[in-house]
Amino acid sequence: MKNPVNDNLLTLNQLESHLWEAANILRGTVDAADFKTYVFPLLFFKRISDVFDEEYASALAESSGDEEYAFFPQNYRFQIPKGCHWRDVRVFTVNVGQALQKAIRGIEKANPETLFGIFGDAAWTNKERLPDALLRDLIEHFSRYSLGNQAAQADILGQAYEYLIKKFADATNKKAGEFYTPRAVVKLMIKILDPGEGESIYDPACGTGGMLLEAIHHVKENHGDDRTLWGKLYGQEKNLTTSAIARMNLFLHAASDFQIVRGDTLRQPAFFSGDNLATFDCVIANPPFSLEKWGDEVWASDPYGRNFAGMPPGKTGDYAWVQHMVKSMAPGTGRMAVVLPHGVLFRMAKEGAIRKKLLQMDILEAVIGLGPTLFYGTGLAACILVFRHRKPKDRKKKVLILDASREFKAGRAQNELLPEHVEHIHTWYRDFKDVKGLSRVVTLEDLSANDFNLNISRYVEPQSEHQAPTVEEARKSLHESAVAAFAAEEKLVAVLKREGFLS
């Protein structure tokens, strides 16, 4: 076996290539949609094993070689029981999946408060899908590099992990919307909410944890100490594999003391304060669009009062998510941003009644229309709704309607928000004023007159791609056209005379 290459810190490019090569080892045997099920647990297993070795060496040096002291549990972030280390699995050449499964379950059991269930439910012992030779290749591939802190710093490893999540999303476009929101959209939403030090942040449909991570980055870059968020990051995700990836994602970014709970948010919310739903300073989500079978059967008598604005239709759960999130905003400080399909702006019947109630409560601050094909799995354009529990005085009884549908870079399969697009949209939102062809500040009276319809085109007339010519420009153009027409007529007459059709 080759010794790990750990002389120098790994670069981001090295790590990204290394992780993508691991996924390519599975190609042909495992469906691309399932790559993440196997690659991420192996990456995390290798990471915590290598960090454990560093922590052991540090404790040994600190105690002048006292092995008994070096093995004290308090010297380690995560416990790795005897026989459950990466190197213990690496020696196996047969029944590799069985050895791997035993090791990761042992680690989960030894860390029940932090790592329970984090390795997901991959069928490691299924030799038809994962033969011994394939698993050996994967394990040897990951063994090429040390992934401890001395070789792979948390910020670099976290970025490489995010790169891999996006690569998997690109490879499985239709399914990717279930777990991945384009990072530029996430950045825009976080800039709008502007979380600060010590504030609580909650994502009820957290996917792989990207919004919580962006909140950490935002606080670190704009406000100071991101450690003030520890113990104040909350997420819930229905899919087992995706919720496990979110937890690994946060750990690999060096986050600590967060809560990611697997579960169905609309049927069984996870976070409470006494008998009531817990509330948070920032609530942010990209929930499944127009979810069917979302749980209307339990909402008719919801014990948490989440149908306060009305009962959403049984086949479209968009306003169930909205009401859950509104109910989760902290009094006074609470604000939220949610990505939804445009239909929530104008669909009538039950949804119209809910929209009317929410508008009358004066908590909707802005409607931001985004461009098409920004999200995986749908070519439809989406919108961001921004709510505040307590709107600034100058924004009360007003809603900003912003048409940002032309802000994107066109791509073959997927359009993209670039940093300049994010900056433009955020500036327009922040300025909260009328801009011809882009935005309009609409009063509740205006909205009431329009039956509380929020369709963006009712309030913002798209700016023409071409400006209307001046009178002088029109006169000049007409003159040039006339001259060209006379010249063409003379040329035609000359041809006809030459051919004998005219005398």
Kinemage of the C-alpha trace (Angstrom):
@kinemage 1
@onewidth
@group {chain A} dominant
@subgroup {mainchain}
@vectorlist {calphas} color= white
{ca met a 1} P 0.000 0.000 0.000
{ca lys a 2} L 1.211 3.498 -0.788
{ca asn a 3} L 1.693 5.879 2.086
{ca pro a 4} L -0.624 8.881 2.142
{ca val a 5} L 0.721 12.018 0.509
{ca asn a 6} L 0.624 14.558 3.344
{ca asp a 7} L 3.766 16.630 3.031
{ca asn a 8} L 1.912 19.751 1.926
{ca leu a 9} L -1.507 21.244 2.235
{ca leu a 10} L -3.825 20.070 -0.504
{ca thr a 11} L -5.076 22.753 -2.864
{ca leu a 12} L -8.736 23.174 -3.690
{ca asn a 13} L -8.125 21.945 -7.247
{ca gln a 14} L -6.356 18.831 -5.973
{ca leu a 15} L -9.195 18.012 -3.613
{ca glu a 16} L -11.880 18.646 -6.203
{ca ser a 17} L -10.166 16.380 -8.726
{ca his a 18} L -9.570 13.748 -6.065
{ca leu a 19} L -13.229 13.646 -5.050
{ca trp a 20} L -14.543 13.628 -8.614
{ca glu a 21} L -12.212 10.735 -9.470
{ca ala a 22} L -13.762 8.814 -6.578
{ca ala a 23} L -17.177 9.299 -8.153
{ca asn a 24} L -15.838 8.137 -11.524
{ca ile a 25} L -14.728 4.841 -9.955
{ca leu a 26} L -18.434 4.124 -9.391
{ca arg a 27} L -19.452 5.062 -12.921
{ca gly a 28} L -21.061 2.201 -14.833
{ca thr a 29} L -21.776 0.192 -11.698
{ca val a 30} L -23.796 2.728 -9.731
{ca asp a 31} L -26.373 5.153 -11.121
{ca ala a 32} L -25.138 8.768 -11.105
{ca ala a 33} L -28.058 9.763 -8.886
{ca asp a 34} L -26.651 7.430 -6.198
{ca phe a 35} L -23.016 8.564 -6.304
{ca lys a 36} L -23.530 10.818 -3.301
{ca thr a 37} L -24.892 7.914 -1.254
{ca tyr a 38} L -21.473 6.246 -1.318
{ca val a 39} L -18.855 8.930 -1.914
{ca phe a 40} L -19.824 11.297 0.905
{ca pro a 41} L -19.849 8.688 3.705
{ca leu a 42} L -16.409 7.415 2.617
{ca leu a 43} L -15.054 10.958 2.503
{ca phe a 44} L -16.383 11.679 5.990
{ca phe a 45} L -15.115 8.358 7.381
{ca lys a 46} L -11.631 9.090 6.014
{ca arg a 47} L -11.699 12.652 7.334
{ca ile a 48} L -12.615 11.806 10.922
{ca ser a 49} L -10.127 8.903 10.967
{ca asp a 50} L -7.287 11.185 9.870
{ca val a 51} L -8.287 13.916 12.326
{ca phe a 52} L -8.431 11.278 15.078
{ca asp a 53} L -4.820 10.338 14.259
{ca glu a 54} L -3.762 13.990 14.491
{ca glu a 55} L -5.546 14.402 17.796
{ca tyr a 56} L -3.853 11.255 19.118
{ca ala a 57} L -0.406 12.511 18.060
{ca ser a 58} L -1.102 15.899 19.653
{ca ala a 59} L -2.256 14.323 22.935
{ca leu a 60} L 0.764 12.030 22.943
{ca ala a 61} L 3.135 14.977 22.457
{ca glu a 62} L 1.332 17.020 25.099
{ca ser a 63} L 1.705 14.204 27.649
{ca ser a 64} L 5.330 13.380 26.776
{ca gly a 65} L 4.339 10.009 25.362
{ca asp a 66} L 1.745 8.950 27.929
{ca glu a 67} L -0.478 6.594 25.890
{ca glu a 68} L -3.061 6.251 28.637
{ca tyr a 69} L -3.563 10.026 28.646
{ca ala a 70} L -3.533 10.152 24.849
{ca phe a 71} L -6.568 7.863 24.652
{ca phe a 72} L -8.728 9.931 27.034
{ca pro a 73} L -12.024 10.639 25.202
{ca gln a 74} L -11.802 14.379 25.867
{ca asn a 75} L -8.831 14.609 23.508
{ca tyr a 76} L -11.058 13.846 20.515
{ca arg a 77} L -13.922 15.550 18.764
{ca phe a 78} L -15.320 12.183 17.672
{ca gln a 79} L -14.671 8.800 19.229
{ca ile a 80} L -13.455 5.986 16.972
{ca pro a 81} L -13.770 2.628 18.736
{ca lys a 82} L -11.130 -0.067 18.380
{ca gly a 83} L -11.470 -1.842 15.032
{ca cys a 84} L -13.505 0.993 13.483
{ca his a 85} L -10.719 3.165 12.070
{ca trp a 86} L -10.173 3.657 8.335
{ca arg a 87} L -6.978 1.598 8.450
{ca asp a 88} L -8.915 -1.299 10.050
{ca val a 89} L -11.167 -1.466 7.004
{ca arg a 90} L -8.346 -0.895 4.535
{ca val a 91} L -6.696 -4.245 5.319
{ca phe a 92} L -9.737 -6.237 4.162
{ca thr a 93} L -9.649 -7.772 0.680
{ca val a 94} L -12.852 -9.825 0.952
{ca asn a 95} L -16.179 -8.899 2.536
{ca val a 96} L -15.026 -5.286 2.385
{ca gly a 97} L -18.559 -3.918 2.545
{ca gln a 98} L -19.281 -5.882 5.695
{ca ala a 99} L -16.129 -4.546 7.362
{ca leu a 100} L -16.986 -1.015 6.276
{ca gln a 101} L -20.540 -1.225 7.552
{ca lys a 102} L -19.371 -2.588 10.911
{ca ala a 103} L -16.880 0.274 11.282
{ca ile a 104} L -19.226 3.135 10.454
{ca arg a 105} L -22.044 1.756 12.604
{ca gly a 106} L -19.531 1.427 15.446
{ca ile a 107} L -18.587 5.086 15.053
{ca glu a 108} L -22.242 6.163 15.012
{ca lys a 109} L -22.905 4.160 18.170
{ca ala a 110} L -19.876 5.665 19.920
{ca asn a 111} L -21.054 9.217 19.118
{ca pro a 112} L -24.821 9.039 19.617
{ca glu a 113} L -25.396 12.756 20.183
{ca thr a 114} L -23.489 13.958 17.112
{ca leu a 115} L -23.102 11.181 14.541
{ca phe a 116} L -26.116 8.911 14.947
{ca gly a 117} L -27.272 7.869 11.457
{ca ile a 118} L -24.837 10.227 9.723
{ca phe a 119} L -23.475 7.590 7.330
{ca gly a 120} L -26.913 7.010 5.844
{ca asp a 121} L -28.397 3.700 4.768
{ca ala a 122} L -26.222 2.664 1.816
{ca ala a 123} L -26.238 -1.094 1.148
{ca trp a 124} L -22.482 -1.573 1.605
{ca thr a 125} L -22.847 -5.366 1.792
{ca asn a 126} L -24.632 -5.673 -1.562
{ca lys a 127} L -21.868 -7.312 -3.616
{ca glu a 128} L -23.862 -7.171 -6.842
{ca arg a 129} L -23.733 -3.383 -6.721
{ca leu a 130} L -20.524 -2.978 -4.716
{ca pro a 131} L -18.215 -5.946 -5.337
{ca asp a 132} L -15.107 -6.264 -3.179
{ca ala a 133} L -12.820 -5.128 -5.994
{ca leu a 134} L -14.798 -1.891 -6.488
{ca leu a 135} L -14.819 -1.058 -2.779
{ca arg a 136} L -11.101 -1.805 -2.531
{ca asp a 137} L -10.482 0.602 -5.420
{ca leu a 138} L -12.536 3.290 -3.709
{ca ile a 139} L -10.821 2.820 -0.360
{ca glu a 140} L -7.368 2.850 -1.933
{ca his a 141} L -8.274 5.973 -3.875
{ca phe a 142} L -9.274 7.820 -0.701
{ca ser a 143} L -6.157 6.496 1.032
{ca arg a 144} L -3.880 8.405 -1.359
{ca tyr a 145} L -4.138 11.589 0.688
{ca ser a 146} L -4.407 12.456 4.317
{ca leu a 147} L -7.617 14.402 4.911
{ca gly a 148} L -6.654 15.589 8.383
{ca asn a 149} L -6.432 19.261 9.307
{ca gln a 150} L -2.705 19.406 8.594
{ca ala a 151} L -3.254 18.419 4.960
{ca ala a 152} L -6.817 19.512 4.216
{ca gln a 153} L -7.956 22.630 6.033
{ca ala a 154} L -11.642 22.740 6.881
{ca asp a 155} L -12.464 25.666 4.600
{ca ile a 156} L -10.761 24.019 1.605
{ca leu a 157} L -12.274 20.611 2.328
{ca gly a 158} L -15.684 22.225 2.755
{ca gln a 159} L -15.389 24.024 -0.575
{ca ala a 160} L -14.361 20.781 -2.290
{ca tyr a 161} L -17.364 19.067 -0.711
{ca glu a 162} L -19.655 21.794 -2.036
{ca tyr a 163} L -18.049 21.403 -5.468
{ca leu a 164} L -18.888 17.719 -5.421
{ca ile a 165} L -22.483 18.381 -4.394
{ca lys a 166} L -22.845 20.699 -7.379
{ca lys a 167} L -21.211 18.163 -9.713
{ca phe a 168} L -23.701 15.539 -8.578
{ca ala a 169} L -26.502 18.050 -9.111
{ca asp a 170} L -25.265 18.758 -12.658
{ca ala a 171} L -25.111 15.018 -13.379
{ca thr a 172} L -28.656 14.386 -12.162
{ca asn a 173} L -30.463 17.547 -13.241
{ca lys a 174} L -34.049 16.396 -12.787
{ca lys a 175} L -33.511 14.974 -9.306
{ca ala a 176} L -31.091 17.647 -8.114
{ca gly a 177} L -33.808 20.131 -7.203
{ca glu a 178} L -34.661 17.867 -4.295
{ca phe a 179} L -31.369 18.556 -2.543
{ca tyr a 180} L -29.567 21.472 -4.178
{ca thr a 181} L -30.307 25.189 -4.585
{ca pro a 182} L -27.934 27.119 -6.863
{ca arg a 183} L -25.454 28.880 -4.595
{ca ala a 184} L -25.957 32.298 -6.188
{ca val a 185} L -29.665 32.154 -5.308
{ca val a 186} L -28.758 31.137 -1.760
{ca lys a 187} L -26.286 34.019 -1.512
{ca leu a 188} L -28.957 36.470 -2.671
{ca met a 189} L -31.462 35.245 -0.085
{ca ile a 190} L -28.907 35.414 2.727
{ca lys a 191} L -27.828 38.932 1.692
{ca ile a 192} L -31.468 39.984 1.877
{ca leu a 193} L -31.965 38.507 5.373
{ca asp a 194} L -28.519 39.693 6.552
{ca pro a 195} L -28.110 37.383 9.578
{ca gly a 196} L -25.891 38.830 12.305
{ca glu a 197} L -23.832 37.536 15.177
{ca gly a 198} L -25.734 35.369 17.609
{ca glu a 199} L -28.926 35.164 15.561
{ca ser a 200} L -30.805 31.910 15.102
{ca ile a 201} L -31.230 30.539 11.577
{ca tyr a 202} L -33.697 27.876 10.453
{ca asp a 203} L -34.224 26.036 7.180
{ca pro a 204} L -37.288 23.738 7.265
{ca ala a 205} L -36.332 22.096 3.921
{ca cys a 206} L -32.578 22.206 4.323
{ca gly a 207} L -31.416 19.768 1.613
{ca thr a 208} L -27.634 19.468 1.871
{ca gly a 209} L -27.347 22.438 4.245
{ca gly a 210} L -26.242 25.090 1.759
{ca met a 211} L -28.374 27.895 3.199
{ca leu a 212} L -27.137 27.346 6.742
{ca leu a 213} L -23.550 27.306 5.486
{ca glu a 214} L -24.027 30.507 3.511
{ca ala a 215} L -25.390 32.139 6.662
{ca ile a 216} L -22.166 31.166 8.468
{ca his a 217} L -20.067 32.599 5.617
{ca his a 218} L -22.127 35.803 5.602
{ca val a 219} L -21.707 36.411 9.325
{ca lys a 220} L -17.972 35.705 9.124
{ca glu a 221} L -17.465 38.053 6.169
{ca asn a 222} L -19.760 40.888 7.252
{ca his a 223} L -20.258 40.841 10.991
{ca gly a 224} L -17.332 39.098 12.665
{ca asp a 225} L -17.476 35.943 14.753
{ca asp a 226} L -19.365 33.085 13.120
{ca arg a 227} L -18.895 31.023 16.271
{ca thr a 228} L -21.737 33.051 17.788
{ca leu a 229} L -24.008 30.955 15.557
{ca trp a 230} L -23.038 27.680 17.219
{ca gly a 231} L -26.110 26.220 18.848
{ca lys a 232} L -28.334 28.461 16.720
{ca leu a 233} L -28.394 26.634 13.381
{ca tyr a 234} L -31.424 24.449 12.716
{ca gly a 235} L -32.579 22.415 9.762
{ca gln a 236} L -35.053 19.681 8.899
{ca glu a 237} L -34.917 17.418 5.853
{ca lys a 238} L -37.206 14.539 4.932
{ca asn a 239} L -34.750 12.498 2.840
{ca leu a 240} L -32.405 10.320 4.930
{ca thr a 241} L -29.390 10.486 2.613
{ca thr a 242} L -29.767 14.224 2.040
{ca ser a 243} L -30.115 15.014 5.760
{ca ala a 244} L -26.977 12.950 6.452
{ca ile a 245} L -25.098 14.861 3.731
{ca ala a 246} L -26.188 18.151 5.321
{ca arg a 247} L -24.748 17.107 8.678
{ca met a 248} L -21.486 15.955 7.082
{ca asn a 249} L -21.374 19.203 5.110
{ca leu a 250} L -21.585 21.322 8.253
{ca phe a 251} L -19.030 19.189 10.109
{ca leu a 252} L -16.597 19.371 7.184
{ca his a 253} L -16.940 23.159 7.214
{ca ala a 254} L -15.884 23.076 10.894
{ca ala a 255} L -19.351 24.055 12.131
{ca ser a 256} L -20.266 22.744 15.545
{ca asp a 257} L -23.327 22.535 17.752
{ca phe a 258} L -26.057 22.589 15.120
{ca gln a 259} L -29.234 20.557 14.758
{ca ile a 260} L -30.218 18.849 11.512
{ca val a 261} L -33.218 16.570 12.017
{ca arg a 262} L -34.531 14.059 9.548
{ca gly a 263} L -38.284 14.299 9.250
{ca asp a 264} L -41.362 15.620 7.471
{ca thr a 265} L -41.590 19.293 8.437
{ca leu a 266} L -45.212 19.808 7.435
{ca arg a 267} L -46.476 16.674 9.193
{ca gln a 268} L -44.033 16.455 12.094
{ca pro a 269} L -42.048 19.649 12.739
{ca ala a 270} L -38.928 19.061 14.807
{ca phe a 271} L -38.322 22.201 16.841
{ca phe a 272} L -40.414 23.462 19.754
{ca ser a 273} L -40.489 25.945 22.576
{ca gly a 274} L -42.747 24.396 25.144
{ca asp a 275} L -45.954 23.397 23.376
{ca asn a 276} L -45.434 25.881 20.557
{ca leu a 277} L -43.275 25.861 17.465
{ca ala a 278} L -39.819 27.299 18.060
{ca thr a 279} L -39.200 30.691 16.476
{ca phe a 280} L -36.053 32.015 14.811
{ca asp a 281} L -34.509 35.297 13.698
{ca cys a 282} L -33.948 34.119 10.109
{ca val a 283} L -36.116 31.548 8.334
{ca ile a 284} L -35.035 30.548 4.840
{ca ala a 285} L -35.966 27.733 2.456
{ca asn a 286} L -36.356 26.426 -1.051
{ca pro a 287} L -39.123 23.883 -0.414
{ca pro a 288} L -40.405 21.441 -3.054
{ca phe a 289} L -42.472 23.355 -5.605
{ca ser a 290} L -46.244 22.697 -5.522
{ca leu a 291} L -45.809 19.560 -3.435
{ca glu a 292} L -48.629 17.045 -3.692
{ca lys a 293} L -49.630 14.845 -0.735
{ca trp a 294} L -48.018 17.349 1.606
{ca gly a 295} L -50.082 16.529 4.683
{ca asp a 296} L -53.378 18.350 4.345
{ca glu a 297} L -55.020 15.539 6.314
{ca val a 298} L -53.234 16.653 9.502
{ca trp a 299} L -53.408 20.384 8.828
{ca ala a 300} L -57.174 20.562 9.030
{ca ser a 301} L -56.699 20.504 12.814
{ca asp a 302} L -53.041 21.501 13.020
{ca pro a 303} L -52.055 21.626 16.706
{ca tyr a 304} L -49.483 24.347 16.022
{ca gly a 305} L -51.906 26.807 14.416
{ca arg a 306} L -50.125 26.861 11.070
{ca asn a 307} L -53.341 27.246 9.074
{ca phe a 308} L -53.836 30.727 10.563
{ca ala a 309} L -54.311 32.283 7.106
{ca gly a 310} L -56.357 29.447 5.649
{ca met a 311} L -56.218 25.842 4.523
{ca pro a 312} L -53.996 25.286 1.439
{ca pro a 313} L -55.343 23.072 -1.373
{ca gly a 314} L -54.673 19.371 -0.937
{ca lys a 315} L -52.635 19.067 -4.137
{ca thr a 316} L -50.423 22.146 -3.756
{ca gly a 317} L -48.413 22.624 -0.574
{ca asp a 318} L -46.753 25.970 -1.350
{ca tyr a 319} L -48.782 27.994 1.125
{ca ala a 320} L -48.375 25.295 3.776
{ca trp a 321} L -44.633 25.977 3.668
{ca val a 322} L -45.225 29.729 3.738
{ca gln a 323} L -47.501 29.527 6.786
{ca his a 324} L -45.145 27.139 8.599
{ca met a 325} L -42.272 29.553 8.005
{ca val a 326} L -44.264 32.636 9.029
{ca lys a 327} L -45.240 30.836 12.229
{ca ser a 328} L -41.520 30.125 12.796
{ca met a 329} L -40.450 33.801 12.662
{ca ala a 330} L -39.379 35.288 15.985
{ca pro a 331} L -41.535 38.183 17.221
{ca gly a 332} L -39.927 41.493 16.340
{ca thr a 333} L -36.682 40.249 14.790
{ca gly a 334} L -38.064 37.498 12.567
{ca arg a 335} L -37.657 37.670 8.794
{ca met a 336} L -37.876 35.043 6.092
{ca ala a 337} L -37.097 34.402 2.447
{ca val a 338} L -38.655 31.542 0.519
{ca val a 339} L -38.317 30.375 -3.105
{ca leu a 340} L -41.634 29.441 -4.716
{ca pro a 341} L -43.197 28.976 -8.174
{ca his a 342} L -44.864 32.038 -9.703
{ca gly a 343} L -48.278 30.443 -9.293
{ca val a 344} L -48.363 31.490 -5.639
{ca leu a 345} L -48.600 35.090 -6.810
{ca phe a 346} L -51.879 34.783 -8.683
{ca arg a 347} L -53.617 31.427 -8.134
{ca met a 348} L -57.054 32.061 -6.667
{ca ala a 349} L -59.591 30.034 -4.638
{ca lys a 350} L -57.975 28.804 -1.392
{ca glu a 351} L -54.566 30.228 -2.210
{ca gly a 352} L -56.064 33.606 -3.091
{ca ala a 353} L -57.735 33.759 0.313
{ca ile a 354} L -54.483 32.898 2.089
{ca arg a 355} L -52.563 35.479 0.067
{ca lys a 356} L -55.151 38.134 0.957
{ca lys a 357} L -54.851 37.340 4.662
{ca leu a 358} L -51.044 37.466 4.591
{ca leu a 359} L -51.094 40.806 2.793
{ca gln a 360} L -53.617 42.237 5.236
{ca met a 361} L -51.277 41.187 8.069
{ca asp a 362} L -48.697 43.511 6.450
{ca ile a 363} L -45.767 41.117 6.791
{ca leu a 364} L -44.921 40.650 3.100
{ca glu a 365} L -42.083 43.015 2.237
{ca ala a 366} L -41.022 42.061 -1.287
{ca val a 367} L -41.757 39.857 -4.288
{ca ile a 368} L -38.712 39.183 -6.473
{ca gly a 369} L -39.239 37.505 -9.840
{ca leu a 370} L -36.220 35.491 -11.021
{ca gly a 371} L -35.219 34.366 -14.508
{ca pro a 372} L -36.051 30.994 -16.093
{ca thr a 373} L -34.124 27.711 -15.759
{ca leu a 374} L -32.072 28.751 -12.734
{ca phe a 375} L -33.213 25.746 -10.699
{ca tyr a 376} L -32.503 22.091 -11.315
{ca gly a 377} L -35.364 19.946 -12.514
{ca thr a 378} L -37.560 22.768 -13.800
{ca gly a 379} L -37.368 25.287 -16.621
{ca leu a 380} L -39.955 27.453 -14.900
{ca ala a 381} L -39.068 30.816 -13.458
{ca ala a 382} L -39.383 31.122 -9.690
{ca cys a 383} L -39.826 33.979 -7.272
{ca ile a 384} L -38.545 34.896 -3.826
{ca leu a 385} L -41.006 36.146 -1.224
{ca val a 386} L -39.535 38.185 1.622
{ca phe a 387} L -41.466 38.547 4.876
{ca arg a 388} L -40.724 40.496 8.053
{ca his a 389} L -42.493 40.151 11.362
{ca arg a 390} L -41.992 43.879 11.905
{ca lys a 391} L -41.471 45.952 8.766
{ca pro a 392} L -39.582 49.269 8.919
{ca lys a 393} L -41.882 52.258 9.347
{ca asp a 394} L -41.325 53.523 5.802
{ca arg a 395} L -42.244 50.117 4.349
{ca lys a 396} L -45.447 49.511 6.265
{ca lys a 397} L -48.501 48.836 4.093
{ca lys a 398} L -46.226 48.609 1.058
{ca val a 399} L -44.773 45.745 -0.984
{ca leu a 400} L -41.838 45.967 -3.382
{ca ile a 401} L -42.588 44.170 -6.657
{ca leu a 402} L -39.276 43.511 -8.407
{ca asp a 403} L -38.876 41.994 -11.870
{ca ala a 404} L -35.343 40.534 -11.985
{ca ser a 405} L -36.208 38.025 -14.714
{ca arg a 406} L -33.573 39.366 -17.098
{ca glu a 407} L -30.747 39.027 -14.588
{ca phe a 408} L -28.979 35.816 -15.569
{ca lys a 409} L -26.293 34.377 -17.783
{ca ala a 410} L -27.763 32.001 -20.363
{ca gly a 411} L -26.412 28.451 -20.435
{ca arg a 412} L -27.085 25.399 -22.567
{ca ala a 413} L -28.934 23.362 -19.959
{ca gln a 414} L -28.979 25.713 -16.994
{ca asn a 415} L -29.020 29.468 -16.635
{ca glu a 416} L -26.890 31.079 -13.960
{ca leu a 417} L -26.926 34.059 -11.640
{ca leu a 418} L -23.509 35.696 -11.646
{ca pro a 419} L -22.185 37.780 -8.715
{ca glu a 420} L -23.068 40.995 -10.539
{ca his a 421} L -26.655 39.788 -10.959
{ca val a 422} L -26.888 39.035 -7.246
{ca glu a 423} L -25.521 42.493 -6.470
{ca his a 424} L -27.984 44.212 -8.825
{ca ile a 425} L -31.009 42.414 -7.374
{ca his a 426} L -29.915 43.012 -3.793
{ca thr a 427} L -29.359 46.717 -4.488
{ca trp a 428} L -32.824 47.108 -6.001
{ca tyr a 429} L -34.340 45.285 -3.043
{ca arg a 430} L -32.410 47.414 -0.551
{ca asp a 431} L -33.286 50.713 -2.265
{ca phe a 432} L -37.008 49.833 -2.163
{ca lys a 433} L -38.114 52.321 -4.785
{ca asp a 434} L -39.715 52.565 -8.207
{ca val a 435} L -37.354 51.859 -11.101
{ca lys a 436} L -38.909 51.966 -14.552
{ca gly a 437} L -39.179 48.499 -16.051
{ca leu a 438} L -37.697 46.885 -12.926
{ca ser a 439} L -39.539 47.600 -9.710
{ca arg a 440} L -42.510 49.291 -8.161
{ca val a 441} L -43.490 49.967 -4.578
{ca val a 442} L -47.159 49.001 -4.356
{ca thr a 443} L -49.507 50.003 -1.545
{ca leu a 444} L -51.956 47.635 0.105
{ca glu a 445} L -54.712 49.759 -1.401
{ca asp a 446} L -53.328 49.064 -4.884
{ca leu a 447} L -53.136 45.370 -4.093
{ca ser a 448} L -56.677 45.341 -2.745
{ca ala a 449} L -57.904 47.003 -5.930
{ca asn a 450} L -56.277 44.145 -7.851
{ca asp a 451} L -57.971 41.489 -5.696
{ca phe a 452} L -54.618 40.899 -3.928
{ca asn a 453} L -53.132 39.467 -7.093
{ca leu a 454} L -49.316 39.718 -6.973
{ca asn a 455} L -48.605 38.856 -10.612
{ca ile a 456} L -45.499 40.908 -11.330
{ca ser a 457} L -46.552 41.980 -14.822
{ca arg a 458} L -49.601 43.759 -13.342
{ca tyr a 459} L -47.346 46.234 -11.589
{ca val a 460} L -44.053 46.332 -13.497
{ca glu a 461} L -44.176 46.868 -17.245
{ca pro a 462} L -41.152 45.197 -18.841
{ca gln a 463} L -38.689 47.664 -20.264
{ca ser a 464} L -38.438 47.501 -24.045
{ca glu a 465} L -35.198 46.074 -25.367
{ca his a 466} L -35.055 48.983 -27.838
{ca gln a 467} L -35.707 52.608 -26.986
{ca ala a 468} L -38.244 54.446 -29.137
{ca pro a 469} L -36.465 56.650 -31.725
{ca thr a 470} L -36.613 60.420 -31.526
{ca val a 471} L -38.554 62.384 -34.201
{ca glu a 472} L -35.289 63.354 -35.876
{ca glu a 473} L -34.050 59.738 -35.852
{ca ala a 474} L -37.366 58.555 -37.322
{ca arg a 475} L -37.248 61.244 -40.060
{ca lys a 476} L -33.654 60.302 -40.964
{ca ser a 477} L -34.511 56.586 -41.061
{ca leu a 478} L -37.566 57.257 -43.278
{ca his a 479} L -35.437 59.339 -45.669
{ca glu a 480} L -32.773 56.607 -45.901
{ca ser a 481} L -35.459 53.987 -46.582
{ca ala a 482} L -36.985 56.133 -49.344
{ca val a 483} L -33.599 56.674 -51.018
{ca ala a 484} L -32.894 52.939 -50.870
{ca ala a 485} L -36.343 52.177 -52.330
{ca phe a 486} L -35.857 54.613 -55.260
{ca ala a 487} L -32.411 53.142 -55.976
{ca ala a 488} L -33.838 49.614 -55.965
{ca glu a 489} L -36.652 50.687 -58.303
{ca glu a 490} L -34.183 52.263 -60.767
{ca lys a 491} L -32.049 49.110 -60.711
{ca leu a 492} L -35.090 46.915 -61.397
{ca val a 493} L -36.207 49.133 -64.334
{ca ala a 494} L -32.704 48.936 -65.841
{ca val a 495} L -32.718 45.114 -65.632
{ca leu a 496} L -36.171 44.865 -67.198
{ca lys a 497} L -35.149 47.150 -70.092
{ca arg a 498} L -31.996 45.156 -70.713
{ca glu a 499} L -33.960 41.909 -70.854
{ca gly a 500} L -36.493 43.442 -73.250
{ca phe a 501} L -39.454 43.517 -70.899
{ca leu a 502} L -39.620 47.314 -71.029
{ca ser a 503} L -39.005 49.673 -73.959
